[in-house]
Amino acid sequence: LAGGVAVAVRTVLDARLHRREQRRLTSTFGGYVSPQVLRAILDGRVAAGGGRRHLAFLFADLRGFTSLSERAAPDAVLALLNRYYAAITPVIHAQGGTIDNFRGDGLMVMFGAPEAIERPARAAVAAARAVCAAIDQLNQELVAEGQPPLELALGVAAGDAVYGDLGSPDRKDYTALGDAVNVAARLQDVAKERGYALALTREALSEAGIETAGFDDLGDVELKGHSPVRVMGWGART
């Protein structure tokens, strides 16, 4: 009987310690990784090597931000970037997107890792549109404050990729590598050059199961270091 009581008490204490450690990890790292990655860490599902899966990728970049940052004070630039990311991060997470990292005024998002998504391309397109809506709302605030509005350029592509930990034992990133990553990054530039909020592959739009109404067919576009890709544009700038 005493042994049974001891086991029961130990089990309760272990469960309490486990919950306390999970709360500590959530508090410490919750603001540094996407919710999907944090859940995978807490569940022990993030391991070196990762895996291979069909994923979708979204790249976002602010138009003309380099010149803006050269004119404004560094603290003002940092404050603006934080407002920008605070506006778009929740809508990205709402669509199941995992933010790979913030790169100045740009970011990379993957859909389908570490948690699988049935239609990652559909989630990526929905996130892109939601990001544009969030920026429209932020721009209303900025204009009211006498500041210039922000303009986004987004690129979306889908394809097979490998994902998992990348780095050294001392410093790692949870990321993905594959042709679709490079295509999405190049399409972000196409969106800038062609004057669209979003440029995506025709293949990704087809995978998303979204009607082409509202999208412009930009034809086969030559991408740097890549064969021509059929590109669709959305949100043309006037």
URMO-V129135 format. One record per run of one state. SS is the DSSP state (H for helix, E for strand, C for the rest). FROM is the first residue (numbers start at 1). TO is the last residue. If there is no record, write none. Layout:
ss=SS from=FROM to=TO
ss=SS from=FROM to=TO
//
This chain:
ss=C from=1 to=1
ss=H from=2 to=29
ss=C from=30 to=34
ss=H from=35 to=42
ss=C from=43 to=50
ss=E from=51 to=62
ss=C from=63 to=64
ss=H from=65 to=71
ss=C from=72 to=73
ss=H from=74 to=94
ss=C from=95 to=96
ss=E from=97 to=103
ss=C from=104 to=105
ss=E from=106 to=111
ss=C from=112 to=119
ss=H from=120 to=144
ss=C from=145 to=151
ss=E from=152 to=168
ss=C from=169 to=170
ss=E from=171 to=177
ss=C from=178 to=178
ss=H from=179 to=194
ss=C from=195 to=195
ss=E from=196 to=201
ss=H from=202 to=208
ss=C from=209 to=215
ss=E from=216 to=223
ss=C from=224 to=225
ss=E from=226 to=236
ss=C from=237 to=238
//
